[in-house]
């Protein structure tokens, strides 16, 4: 196959958000008639790269080249004009408009007197679907379309704008096997028609199935761009994760005690199935897996903010009634949720009110809440967690992400729980605070707390956990003791390869 | 360029210190209280009949129902909900009062029954909001019409009068030695109780959290639905009781009693500085807002201003009270942005 010149390229691109260097000197070439894979862990810089290509971000350094000419995208509109289209994991269509109307939204062909030429819209849409080799009714409403079909509509929309570069950001995460196969057929069709495609997926077998070359990012740096031919999945994982674990993960050795949290055969239809595990006192158990594998959903059900259909949760031998966070708290469970800003904190309220919110009963003196007790509780935890703040009466919204997370931790640790569930405890916080949170979790476990930690950060999982539970598509795929947990074993289970080998 | 630089470098420090003192002064409830004093003083100087014991007593009595209903309404709005059916619950209870009294029931039996009906009306609102997840604005617009309709079913367009003197007296007589009528005295007691609940108890903390960020409140183990249901029931109970007061005060039970009263209540609550989006407000502000509305209505009446103009004034006040804090916030935001975009002095 002869090398065609790149349609779209990045040359030595760097990008920083505050102190965080998201990309450093990354180059990438997307050629016509080629499907190129982008691999890397969460946080490696893939999203930032996609956003630069899509015109959402402008790089601090380096250039975006279209047909060899430097471009200055001032927004997503510019990138679309230039023929770059992004297909996201979950497209956003107008549910009440028809498929055809969605495709031509804002650019409808006109008939006489400025009326929309519905027949042309329909015919044009049918032609696009034919070109993609799919059968979809242009007249049906977008509401109720499967995610796979919605993606097809998005791809058709991109083609109707004469897109030559198609970026697919984890398009398969929510698709079934057949749907993935159809998407791949469409992708190959576009490749034959000369488009350049960038494909992002956590599922390694898909990358090997679909793509010719792969670019791997790690910590914002370009590790390699190479032919997939001759590469093994293990090689690719090595490139994605190969990193030293250091003082970021000060895990103390502990002797686990009794099982405090027992989850048995927990099932929520369509979300997770038959999930059973224990967490013992003094133990940190990590729940690993890909985004969308059902980890947070299990945590939410255990804590009672979501209901479950079958199975049960026991704390200290007592069975919890499902669907009640109040009961879960009374039994000694605390949940530091994934979405700090929506679920963890009342952003407009003060630090002391937020920390006090979980202890309204215990702060009571007679019928009223004691302001002194409320302030003491907040001040006490602020010191213990080394919170950086001006006044306890300041709104938590003014704190940095790391300090906000400390407030959430303070809010929950002050309930003196016996089980602490932390969902992505260090997402979006700086490295220094991250190490502090890890030290805290380690100390708490050493004092006998049972910790269940959900994390997409593999080094964090390996560095902190006594045991690693791995979820894949709503089920527990593997349980790996600390000694055997490596990036390779966890990634293998998280991408479903363990099960395939077993089958 | 150069000569300006020193002035610019000095400015930020002064600016940084300024907002704290200023923010305290521009608190909305403080402004409303100040406005209340101004209106009172202006009324006393400009209208001869205003500052008399008889008139003030009448003005406070006339305000009783609005004032009483404003208390649970404050709790609801802080929790980012609203109850528009209160005036219709009042009307329904007034109509029932008349019908049952005509049928020969004793007042001692009627009033507890009315309160039960109010609780039921509130329960229906609360269940529709919490179980079905419907917005309270829509639910209570529906029940507002429904309950008013029931009031006409109960009493038609008749009016029932001739209530016993000892009960009528309780609705209009003043606490001995003061110009304060008994219903308003009850408001004062309940206002203190509500202020304690809102500002000093766990329930109050929970209400602010629900109004500001319901999901975070739920994740913190707060029984959001149960609390909301309770608020709607309390709102219904208070509206029912206000219906009894209204009926006795005017000595007339009619199905159309208190039509449009819910708007005056909401105007008073918003004028008192409670954020219609929830999560912010003080009960002191609401008390000031209630009094301000009452005094204005009284002044306009003394000056023989037509009722249409009175409702125009209420409407304008409502809009101004919702708009002003937002404009202030916008201006502040714009200023901060403007400052932020200035080149830093080298």
Interface residues (C-beta under 8 A of the other chain):
Chain A: X305 X325 X326 X328 X329 X335 X337 X342 X343 X344 X345 X346 X347 X348 X349 X353 X356 X357 X358 X360 X361 X363 X364 X367 X368 X369 X411
Chain B: X196 X200 X201 X202 X204 X205 X206 X208 X209 X212 X213 X215 X216 X217 X218 X219 X220 X221 X222 X223 X279 X280
